[in-house]
Amino acid sequence: MTSKFSDVDEYGFQRPPEFDYANYEAIMSEYLKVLARRQMQWEKLMRRHDPAVMNRALKRYIRKGVPAHLRGIVWMKTSGASVAKASTPDLYRSLLRQKHDEDIVDIIKIDLPRTFPNNIFFPDIQNQLFNILVAYAHHNKDVGYCQGLNYIAGLLLIVTKDEESTFWLLRHIVESIAPNYHTKSMSGLIVDIAVLNELLRVRVPDVHAHIKVIGLPWAVIVTKWFICLFAEVLPIETVLRIWDCLFSEGYKVSDLNVL
């Protein structure tokens, strides 16, 4: 059966060989109407309300999903990254102009071709991703460069299509949403793995007991989830819906309180 849907999604990711086009087409035939209606509602909201100011209506809209073409703007506004950028507008360009640590540069260059190799847009934006990662590594020397940041920054760049906005959103993630995940100690990551363990013990004890029986450490299971904020783990649209909430509601969403 021939599908009217491309084998590449709207973000440039190749669909897997086992992708169920028939089922997807059946779902999207109705869901596209919902998306069109939601887009109109969002455009009305954006005309009458500044997304930098959170209210109940905006929170409800965000939790239902931000339209793809508005995500970059909404993320910058709701996270406060646009305010941070405005306060030091020359920071990003000044970081690019300064002398760079060759060891950091070499590590980033190694990781670039490994980042989303199944994305058709990525070859054209690798230089931008390189700039973002080098600039951030020299801005935050406690973090420098940590594997996983390439996936976060890469997906941000695909969504925003803007190098400088991606830098500021990456800064917000590393320093406010996932603090101390990417430092040498990874102390924030270790704490949140312990929090997840306790949440599962209380809320879904059967799952917790099963993992305990098989003897698999939580760090082995979830480190990749957390270190790249699910960007290399979940379907892309699911990741973006999570990020919609992370940028608007902050760290409390990453505590997995939905469990």
Backbone bond lengths (Angstrom), bond angles and torsions (degrees), N, CA, C in turn:
res aa  C-N    CA-C-N  psi(-1)  N-CA   C-N-CA  omega(-1)  CA-C   N-CA-C  phi
1 M - - - 1.466 - - 1.532 109.87 -
2 T 1.330 117.14 131.22 1.457 122.49 178.46 1.519 109.59 -88.83
3 S 1.324 116.01 131.16 1.457 120.48 -179.65 1.518 109.85 -101.19
4 K 1.330 115.14 149.99 1.468 119.47 175.43 1.526 111.05 -79.66
5 F 1.345 116.39 -7.12 1.456 120.35 -179.93 1.528 110.55 -92.26
6 S 1.324 115.53 142.03 1.459 122.38 -178.95 1.524 110.85 -69.82
7 D 1.335 115.39 159.27 1.464 119.14 174.42 1.528 111.35 -83.04
8 V 1.343 115.95 7.29 1.464 122.59 174.62 1.522 107.81 -124.69
9 D 1.342 117.97 133.94 1.463 119.33 -178.81 1.532 111.05 -79.85
10 E 1.325 116.78 179.40 1.468 120.27 -173.40 1.519 113.28 -67.26
11 Y 1.331 116.79 -15.49 1.465 120.44 179.79 1.529 112.03 -97.47
12 G 1.342 116.23 1.27 1.458 120.42 176.98 1.510 115.20 93.96
13 F 1.340 117.98 7.50 1.459 121.05 -179.80 1.527 110.78 -88.62
14 Q 1.332 115.36 133.76 1.458 121.80 178.87 1.528 109.01 -68.60
15 R 1.314 116.31 130.48 1.470 119.10 175.92 1.529 109.10 -72.96
16 P 1.345 117.52 145.79 1.469 120.09 -178.60 1.527 111.54 -68.63
17 P 1.339 117.94 157.06 1.473 121.26 -178.67 1.527 113.16 -56.94
18 E 1.340 116.69 -31.64 1.473 120.37 -177.45 1.528 112.87 -86.25
19 F 1.326 117.69 7.16 1.466 120.80 -177.84 1.528 110.54 -57.71
20 D 1.332 116.37 131.56 1.471 122.51 -176.83 1.530 109.57 -89.76
21 Y 1.332 116.04 89.11 1.463 120.49 -176.67 1.526 111.95 -65.33
22 A 1.334 116.76 -37.84 1.468 120.11 -177.78 1.525 110.70 -62.61
23 N 1.321 116.32 -47.05 1.462 120.63 179.70 1.530 110.84 -66.23
24 Y 1.335 116.34 -41.00 1.462 121.03 179.17 1.524 110.37 -62.10
25 E 1.328 116.10 -42.33 1.468 120.14 -179.90 1.525 110.76 -64.31
26 A 1.333 116.55 -39.56 1.466 120.58 179.18 1.530 110.88 -63.54
27 I 1.325 116.28 -41.87 1.469 120.52 179.54 1.521 110.78 -68.68
28 M 1.334 116.40 -47.06 1.459 120.58 -173.93 1.521 112.70 -70.20
29 S 1.328 118.00 -24.48 1.468 119.84 179.18 1.526 110.92 -58.92
30 E 1.330 116.70 -31.62 1.463 120.98 176.38 1.531 111.81 -95.53
31 Y 1.328 115.47 -38.26 1.464 119.23 -173.73 1.524 112.35 -69.62
32 L 1.323 117.64 -28.27 1.468 120.16 177.99 1.527 111.33 -60.42
33 K 1.335 116.37 -33.28 1.473 120.12 177.01 1.531 110.05 -66.19
34 V 1.326 115.36 -40.85 1.468 120.45 177.95 1.528 109.82 -62.71
35 L 1.341 116.23 -43.96 1.462 120.49 -179.55 1.522 111.84 -63.66
36 A 1.333 116.54 -39.84 1.470 120.32 179.20 1.524 110.67 -64.47
37 R 1.334 116.11 -42.59 1.467 120.65 178.44 1.531 110.59 -65.48
38 R 1.324 116.03 -41.18 1.463 120.70 -179.93 1.534 110.82 -65.52
39 Q 1.324 116.41 -37.62 1.466 119.79 178.84 1.526 110.95 -63.01
40 M 1.327 116.80 -41.87 1.468 120.50 177.97 1.530 110.63 -62.39
41 Q 1.339 116.24 -41.46 1.465 120.28 179.24 1.529 110.82 -63.79
42 W 1.329 115.96 -40.95 1.457 120.39 179.28 1.525 111.27 -63.98
43 E 1.319 116.38 -42.92 1.461 119.59 -178.24 1.528 111.22 -65.05
44 K 1.328 116.62 -36.44 1.474 120.30 174.54 1.527 110.44 -64.73
45 L 1.339 115.52 -44.46 1.464 120.26 -179.72 1.526 111.09 -60.98
46 M 1.326 116.83 -43.27 1.463 121.12 -177.56 1.527 111.71 -66.06
47 R 1.331 116.42 -28.61 1.468 119.57 179.19 1.527 111.83 -73.13
48 R 1.338 116.28 -31.19 1.468 118.61 -173.96 1.530 114.00 -107.85
49 H 1.347 117.10 -6.14 1.466 118.48 -174.58 1.521 110.36 -144.05
50 D 1.318 116.68 134.43 1.463 122.35 176.60 1.528 108.73 -80.43
51 P 1.351 118.06 117.14 1.470 119.36 -178.01 1.522 114.17 -64.63
52 A 1.329 117.25 -8.27 1.469 119.02 174.64 1.523 111.22 -69.83
53 V 1.340 116.29 -18.62 1.470 121.63 179.93 1.527 108.17 -105.15
54 M 1.323 116.48 108.64 1.461 120.34 -177.07 1.521 111.05 -76.71
55 N 1.327 116.18 134.01 1.460 121.04 170.69 1.527 108.22 -139.52
56 R 1.313 116.23 179.40 1.458 120.19 -173.71 1.528 111.99 -63.35
57 A 1.327 116.50 -40.97 1.469 120.39 -179.03 1.526 110.77 -64.39
58 L 1.328 116.67 -45.38 1.465 120.23 -179.46 1.524 110.77 -63.49
59 K 1.318 116.93 -42.30 1.462 120.63 178.78 1.527 110.33 -60.43
60 R 1.327 116.79 -41.93 1.465 120.88 179.00 1.526 110.76 -64.08
61 Y 1.320 116.86 -43.87 1.462 120.95 179.18 1.530 110.79 -61.85
62 I 1.330 116.06 -43.87 1.464 119.97 -178.35 1.521 110.82 -63.09
63 R 1.312 116.79 -41.83 1.469 119.66 -178.94 1.531 112.45 -66.89
64 K 1.311 117.00 -20.59 1.468 120.53 175.08 1.525 111.97 -86.71
65 G 1.331 116.47 -9.16 1.458 120.87 177.44 1.514 112.81 112.17
66 V 1.331 115.64 133.24 1.464 121.84 178.54 1.524 108.67 -90.69
67 P 1.335 119.03 132.26 1.468 120.51 176.63 1.527 111.07 -55.46
68 A 1.321 116.19 142.54 1.467 121.20 -173.12 1.523 112.69 -54.79
69 H 1.330 117.51 -41.37 1.465 119.68 -174.51 1.534 112.75 -74.48
70 L 1.345 116.88 -12.38 1.470 120.58 179.38 1.526 112.91 -104.32
71 R 1.320 116.95 -8.09 1.467 119.88 -171.49 1.525 113.02 -57.55
72 G 1.309 117.18 -47.63 1.459 119.27 -177.74 1.514 112.44 -57.59
73 I 1.332 116.33 -45.31 1.468 121.49 179.94 1.522 110.30 -64.57
74 V 1.328 116.38 -47.63 1.470 121.25 -177.43 1.527 110.47 -63.69
75 W 1.315 117.69 -43.61 1.464 120.47 178.83 1.525 111.24 -60.68
76 M 1.324 116.85 -45.70 1.470 120.24 -179.78 1.525 111.14 -61.08
77 K 1.324 116.65 -40.59 1.469 121.01 -176.99 1.525 111.49 -74.48
78 T 1.327 116.94 -51.63 1.466 119.41 -172.99 1.527 112.17 -68.91
79 S 1.314 117.61 -30.11 1.468 120.71 -178.51 1.524 112.94 -79.34
80 G 1.327 115.88 -20.55 1.463 119.37 -173.29 1.516 112.92 89.42
81 A 1.343 116.91 1.75 1.466 120.25 -179.76 1.522 111.74 -64.47
82 S 1.327 117.22 -31.80 1.470 120.04 179.34 1.531 110.87 -66.49
83 V 1.337 116.90 -35.88 1.471 120.97 177.31 1.530 109.97 -68.19
84 A 1.333 116.36 -43.29 1.467 120.58 178.77 1.524 110.73 -61.39
85 K 1.320 116.07 -42.07 1.465 120.74 178.45 1.528 110.85 -62.33
86 A 1.327 116.39 -44.02 1.468 120.76 -178.70 1.528 111.85 -64.77
87 S 1.335 116.52 -29.40 1.474 119.79 -177.73 1.529 112.36 -75.18
88 T 1.339 116.76 -27.83 1.478 120.74 176.89 1.531 108.61 -137.43
89 P 1.326 117.22 70.21 1.468 121.17 -170.88 1.524 114.76 -64.69
90 D 1.329 118.26 -21.50 1.468 120.73 -177.21 1.528 113.25 -96.33
91 L 1.332 116.89 0.54 1.468 119.79 -173.50 1.525 112.11 -58.41
92 Y 1.326 117.41 -50.69 1.469 120.11 -173.85 1.524 110.97 -60.59
93 R 1.312 117.35 -48.93 1.468 120.66 -177.42 1.535 110.88 -65.45
94 S 1.322 116.30 -35.06 1.470 118.71 178.83 1.525 111.08 -67.48
95 L 1.330 117.22 -34.78 1.466 121.11 177.01 1.524 111.29 -66.20
96 L 1.317 116.45 -35.51 1.466 120.08 178.81 1.527 111.50 -71.43
97 R 1.321 116.71 -29.54 1.472 120.14 -176.88 1.532 113.03 -79.38
98 Q 1.332 117.11 -23.73 1.465 118.85 -174.54 1.523 112.01 -74.88
99 K 1.313 116.51 165.28 1.467 121.53 178.21 1.527 109.16 -68.94
100 H 1.328 116.25 136.86 1.461 120.83 -174.33 1.527 111.80 -109.12
101 D 1.321 114.36 146.17 1.461 122.47 176.92 1.529 108.74 -67.09
102 E 1.324 117.00 120.25 1.469 120.86 -175.12 1.526 112.43 -65.36
103 D 1.326 117.60 -32.65 1.473 119.68 178.58 1.524 110.58 -63.61
104 I 1.333 116.92 -43.44 1.464 120.96 178.12 1.522 110.34 -64.50
105 V 1.316 116.21 -44.11 1.465 121.13 179.42 1.525 110.47 -57.97
106 D 1.325 117.15 -44.72 1.470 121.24 -177.85 1.526 111.58 -64.67
107 I 1.336 117.03 -41.94 1.472 120.57 179.96 1.525 110.39 -63.99
108 I 1.320 116.73 -43.40 1.467 120.73 179.77 1.526 110.32 -63.82
109 K 1.319 117.34 -41.27 1.470 120.57 179.62 1.526 111.50 -61.74
110 I 1.328 116.72 -34.92 1.468 120.41 177.71 1.526 110.83 -65.75
111 D 1.343 116.39 -39.08 1.468 120.50 -175.72 1.527 114.16 -79.14
112 L 1.316 118.05 -21.88 1.469 120.01 -175.12 1.526 113.32 -55.71
113 P 1.345 120.25 -52.00 1.467 119.27 -178.13 1.525 113.97 -69.24
114 R 1.343 116.94 -13.73 1.469 120.69 178.00 1.527 111.83 -84.50
115 T 1.313 116.49 -9.61 1.463 121.13 -173.70 1.519 110.35 -86.85
116 F 1.327 116.51 115.46 1.465 123.10 178.48 1.535 112.00 45.37
117 P 1.341 118.23 59.88 1.469 119.91 -179.18 1.529 113.38 -65.09
118 N 1.349 116.94 -17.05 1.468 120.16 179.77 1.522 112.48 -93.39
119 N 1.328 117.05 14.23 1.466 120.10 179.44 1.524 109.40 -102.16
120 I 1.320 116.73 125.31 1.467 120.58 -173.69 1.526 112.80 -72.49
121 F 1.338 117.63 -20.42 1.463 120.55 -179.02 1.532 112.52 -84.96
122 F 1.330 115.92 -18.55 1.458 118.70 -166.67 1.524 115.81 -65.52
123 P 1.325 119.46 -37.10 1.470 117.72 178.07 1.526 113.18 -55.44
124 D 1.330 117.02 -30.06 1.468 120.84 -177.68 1.530 113.37 -82.14
125 I 1.323 117.15 -13.94 1.474 118.62 -176.71 1.529 112.99 -119.14
126 Q 1.333 116.90 10.09 1.470 119.38 -179.66 1.524 112.27 -62.31
127 N 1.327 117.30 -37.24 1.470 119.36 179.18 1.525 111.27 -64.36
128 Q 1.336 116.07 -38.22 1.463 119.76 177.33 1.524 110.54 -65.42
129 L 1.336 116.11 -42.50 1.468 119.89 178.57 1.530 110.33 -62.16
130 F 1.314 116.57 -41.24 1.468 120.77 177.01 1.530 110.72 -57.49
131 N 1.322 116.43 -47.27 1.469 120.56 179.90 1.524 111.57 -58.67
132 I 1.331 115.95 -45.00 1.467 121.42 -177.30 1.531 110.64 -62.62
133 L 1.333 115.92 -47.40 1.467 120.13 -177.04 1.531 111.63 -67.96
134 V 1.328 117.15 -39.91 1.469 120.43 177.88 1.529 110.20 -65.46
135 A 1.328 116.03 -44.76 1.470 119.81 -179.79 1.520 110.82 -61.33
136 Y 1.340 117.29 -44.68 1.461 118.72 -177.86 1.528 111.28 -68.59
137 A 1.329 117.16 -37.87 1.467 120.46 179.33 1.524 111.43 -59.92
138 H 1.323 116.72 -34.23 1.466 120.03 -179.71 1.530 112.05 -87.37
139 H 1.317 116.23 -18.86 1.466 120.18 175.36 1.524 111.02 -77.01
140 N 1.331 116.26 -42.67 1.466 121.27 -177.28 1.524 108.48 -116.76
141 K 1.307 116.56 90.67 1.461 120.50 -173.56 1.523 112.54 -76.13
142 D 1.334 117.86 -14.60 1.466 120.03 173.69 1.524 110.59 -69.19
143 V 1.313 115.96 -29.91 1.465 121.85 178.65 1.521 110.29 -96.56
144 G 1.329 116.74 -46.02 1.458 119.83 -173.69 1.511 109.04 62.84
145 Y 1.325 115.78 -123.46 1.467 119.37 174.03 1.513 108.85 -121.38
146 C 1.320 115.71 132.63 1.466 122.53 178.86 1.521 107.96 -129.30
147 Q 1.330 116.83 134.04 1.463 119.74 177.04 1.522 109.22 -58.46
148 G 1.301 115.52 137.63 1.460 122.23 -173.00 1.510 110.27 113.65
149 L 1.341 115.89 -35.29 1.464 119.30 177.31 1.525 110.86 -65.88
150 N 1.336 117.02 -28.51 1.468 119.60 178.48 1.525 111.04 -63.46
151 Y 1.331 117.67 -37.43 1.467 120.16 179.02 1.526 111.36 -72.07
152 I 1.329 116.11 -41.11 1.464 119.49 178.87 1.522 110.09 -63.01
153 A 1.335 116.18 -52.04 1.464 120.13 -179.06 1.523 111.38 -64.87
154 G 1.324 116.64 -36.96 1.462 120.02 179.50 1.513 112.42 -62.23
155 L 1.329 116.43 -44.49 1.461 119.46 179.84 1.527 110.91 -70.35
156 L 1.316 116.88 -38.33 1.469 119.78 175.31 1.527 110.44 -57.96
157 L 1.321 116.26 -42.14 1.461 120.82 -178.30 1.522 111.49 -67.56
158 I 1.321 117.13 -38.94 1.467 120.72 176.60 1.527 110.35 -60.58
159 V 1.327 116.23 -40.93 1.469 120.86 -176.95 1.526 111.47 -75.38
160 T 1.326 117.18 -49.13 1.469 120.04 -173.53 1.522 112.91 -80.19
161 K 1.350 114.73 -28.76 1.477 120.45 -174.64 1.531 111.24 57.32
162 D 1.325 116.07 28.59 1.457 120.70 -177.20 1.525 109.51 -142.88
163 E 1.309 116.25 120.81 1.465 122.11 -174.52 1.528 112.28 -62.39
164 E 1.324 116.50 -47.55 1.458 119.77 -175.00 1.526 112.03 -71.22
165 S 1.333 117.39 -39.53 1.473 119.91 176.21 1.523 110.50 -60.86
166 T 1.327 115.95 -39.41 1.464 120.03 178.59 1.524 111.08 -61.56
167 F 1.328 117.40 -42.23 1.469 120.70 177.26 1.524 110.64 -57.08
168 W 1.333 117.07 -47.41 1.464 120.26 -176.16 1.530 111.92 -69.43
169 L 1.319 117.46 -35.70 1.466 120.11 177.11 1.525 110.70 -70.14
170 L 1.336 116.94 -38.94 1.466 120.44 175.77 1.527 110.13 -60.75
171 R 1.312 116.55 -44.11 1.467 121.26 177.72 1.528 110.64 -58.10
172 H 1.322 116.70 -43.17 1.465 120.19 -179.67 1.529 111.04 -64.78
173 I 1.318 116.72 -42.19 1.468 119.93 179.15 1.526 110.67 -61.56
174 V 1.317 116.40 -51.90 1.469 120.50 -173.62 1.524 112.02 -67.15
175 E 1.324 117.14 -35.39 1.465 119.98 -172.98 1.526 114.37 -98.98
176 S 1.340 117.43 -19.60 1.468 119.15 -176.61 1.522 113.69 -122.20
177 I 1.324 117.72 -41.84 1.467 120.19 -176.87 1.526 111.17 -83.78
178 A 1.322 116.76 -42.88 1.470 120.77 -178.49 1.526 110.29 -126.63
179 P 1.338 117.57 60.42 1.469 119.57 -176.79 1.525 111.86 -64.63
180 N 1.321 115.16 137.08 1.470 122.83 177.93 1.526 113.81 63.34
181 Y 1.327 116.48 22.48 1.465 119.73 169.88 1.527 110.15 -78.85
182 H 1.319 116.81 -34.94 1.462 121.56 -167.99 1.525 113.38 -110.86
183 T 1.334 116.93 7.18 1.464 120.79 173.80 1.529 109.32 -77.86
184 K 1.319 116.89 171.01 1.467 120.14 -178.52 1.523 111.68 -61.57
185 S 1.334 117.20 -36.58 1.472 120.32 -178.69 1.525 112.11 -76.76
186 M 1.343 116.43 -24.83 1.470 122.45 -175.29 1.530 111.27 51.13
187 S 1.324 116.66 35.30 1.465 120.91 -174.02 1.529 112.24 -62.71
188 G 1.328 117.24 -37.87 1.463 119.72 178.37 1.512 112.09 -65.25
189 L 1.319 116.28 -40.15 1.465 121.70 177.60 1.522 110.51 -63.58
190 I 1.319 117.01 -44.79 1.469 121.53 -179.59 1.529 110.64 -60.95
191 V 1.329 116.48 -43.28 1.469 120.66 178.72 1.523 110.53 -62.43
192 D 1.333 117.58 -44.35 1.462 119.72 -176.50 1.521 112.67 -71.75
193 I 1.324 117.45 -28.58 1.464 119.64 172.66 1.528 109.48 -65.00
194 A 1.329 116.97 -40.11 1.470 120.94 176.95 1.525 110.89 -65.64
195 V 1.339 116.70 -38.33 1.469 120.93 177.14 1.522 110.15 -63.23
196 L 1.331 116.79 -44.54 1.466 120.54 178.14 1.524 110.84 -60.77
197 N 1.310 117.03 -44.05 1.463 121.37 177.98 1.526 111.11 -55.47
198 E 1.332 116.53 -45.33 1.464 120.55 -178.50 1.528 111.29 -69.95
199 L 1.326 116.93 -39.65 1.469 120.10 177.66 1.523 111.27 -60.53
200 L 1.323 116.07 -44.10 1.465 119.89 179.69 1.527 110.97 -66.87
201 R 1.322 116.91 -38.45 1.472 120.21 178.54 1.522 110.98 -59.96
202 V 1.337 116.27 -38.86 1.463 121.05 -176.83 1.526 111.75 -83.46
203 R 1.329 116.67 -44.09 1.470 120.45 -170.34 1.528 113.90 -91.23
204 V 1.325 117.20 -37.95 1.478 120.11 179.79 1.533 108.63 -131.82
205 P 1.325 116.83 71.10 1.470 120.74 -173.44 1.523 114.02 -60.97
206 D 1.342 117.82 -29.17 1.470 119.55 179.26 1.529 111.14 -63.66
207 V 1.321 115.77 -43.70 1.468 120.10 177.87 1.527 109.70 -64.37
208 H 1.319 116.01 -45.34 1.469 120.59 -179.84 1.526 110.59 -59.33
209 A 1.330 116.44 -43.99 1.465 120.82 -178.91 1.528 111.01 -65.12
210 H 1.339 116.70 -39.10 1.465 120.80 -179.58 1.534 110.67 -63.45
211 I 1.319 116.57 -45.63 1.464 120.13 179.46 1.526 110.38 -62.91
212 K 1.323 116.04 -37.35 1.468 120.36 179.12 1.526 110.73 -65.74
213 V 1.335 116.71 -39.86 1.467 121.28 -179.23 1.524 111.14 -64.25
214 I 1.333 116.76 -43.08 1.468 118.47 -178.01 1.534 111.99 -78.48
215 G 1.324 115.87 -9.30 1.461 119.87 172.57 1.516 115.70 72.65
216 L 1.317 116.21 27.14 1.465 120.03 -179.38 1.524 109.66 -94.27
217 P 1.326 118.28 120.27 1.475 119.77 -179.60 1.524 111.16 -63.64
218 W 1.323 115.80 142.76 1.463 119.88 179.38 1.520 111.56 -59.86
219 A 1.319 116.72 -33.53 1.470 119.62 -179.27 1.525 111.43 -61.03
220 V 1.322 116.73 -34.98 1.469 120.62 178.77 1.524 110.42 -67.56
221 I 1.326 116.19 -37.33 1.466 120.90 -176.08 1.519 112.09 -75.92
222 V 1.326 116.79 -46.10 1.471 118.82 -164.37 1.523 115.90 -109.52
223 T 1.328 118.40 -7.53 1.471 118.35 -177.34 1.522 111.55 -56.11
224 K 1.323 117.00 -45.08 1.467 119.87 179.59 1.522 111.00 -63.73
225 W 1.339 117.56 -37.07 1.469 120.37 178.29 1.524 110.06 -57.15
226 F 1.342 114.50 -50.05 1.463 119.96 -171.97 1.525 112.77 -77.78
227 I 1.341 116.72 -39.57 1.462 120.21 -171.83 1.528 111.60 -66.41
228 C 1.342 116.87 -28.25 1.471 119.44 177.12 1.527 111.22 -114.32
229 L 1.347 116.61 16.05 1.472 122.29 179.98 1.522 111.56 49.00
230 F 1.332 115.52 44.78 1.464 124.67 174.18 1.527 114.20 72.95
231 A 1.334 118.62 2.48 1.470 121.15 -172.52 1.521 113.18 -63.89
232 E 1.321 117.93 -25.24 1.458 121.21 -178.87 1.527 110.49 -112.29
233 V 1.349 115.91 17.60 1.465 119.78 -173.21 1.529 112.19 -123.50
234 L 1.318 116.99 -51.67 1.465 122.45 -175.32 1.523 111.08 -97.59
235 P 1.349 117.68 163.70 1.469 119.91 172.18 1.526 110.17 -55.12
236 I 1.324 116.39 143.45 1.463 120.98 -171.11 1.521 112.37 -57.97
237 E 1.315 118.40 -43.79 1.468 119.43 -178.69 1.527 110.79 -63.57
238 T 1.330 117.11 -35.18 1.466 120.78 176.26 1.525 110.47 -64.88
239 V 1.328 116.40 -43.94 1.468 120.70 177.32 1.525 110.55 -57.82
240 L 1.325 116.56 -45.22 1.465 120.37 -176.90 1.524 111.60 -66.34
241 R 1.328 116.97 -34.77 1.470 119.73 176.83 1.531 110.25 -65.93
242 I 1.333 116.84 -38.30 1.471 120.39 175.59 1.525 109.88 -64.27
243 W 1.328 115.86 -44.71 1.468 119.54 -179.51 1.525 112.01 -65.22
244 D 1.331 117.62 -33.69 1.475 119.73 174.56 1.529 109.79 -51.44
245 C 1.338 115.28 -46.28 1.470 120.67 -177.85 1.525 111.77 -74.33
246 L 1.329 116.82 -37.43 1.466 119.54 178.76 1.522 111.50 -60.95
247 F 1.313 117.15 -43.97 1.460 119.76 -178.44 1.524 112.15 -70.18
248 S 1.314 117.20 -30.62 1.468 119.03 -176.70 1.524 113.10 -91.62
249 E 1.338 117.41 -32.23 1.462 120.46 -175.10 1.522 113.67 -111.05
250 G 1.324 115.60 -12.75 1.447 119.71 172.01 1.508 115.41 81.40
251 Y 1.307 114.53 -154.87 1.460 123.65 -168.97 1.522 113.23 -60.68
252 K 1.334 117.95 -28.99 1.469 119.16 -175.61 1.521 111.83 -63.12
253 V 1.337 117.51 -27.65 1.460 120.03 177.41 1.517 110.11 -69.46
254 S 1.344 117.12 -37.37 1.460 119.92 -179.54 1.519 112.27 -73.05
255 D 1.323 118.27 -8.32 1.467 121.29 174.05 1.527 111.91 -75.84
256 L 1.342 116.30 -1.07 1.456 121.67 179.05 1.522 111.51 57.87
257 N 1.342 115.90 38.46 1.458 119.03 -178.49 1.523 112.17 -69.72
258 V 1.348 116.46 -8.03 1.464 119.13 175.69 1.520 111.28 -65.89
259 L 1.334 116.89 -21.58 1.459 119.09 177.60 1.524 111.16 -67.28
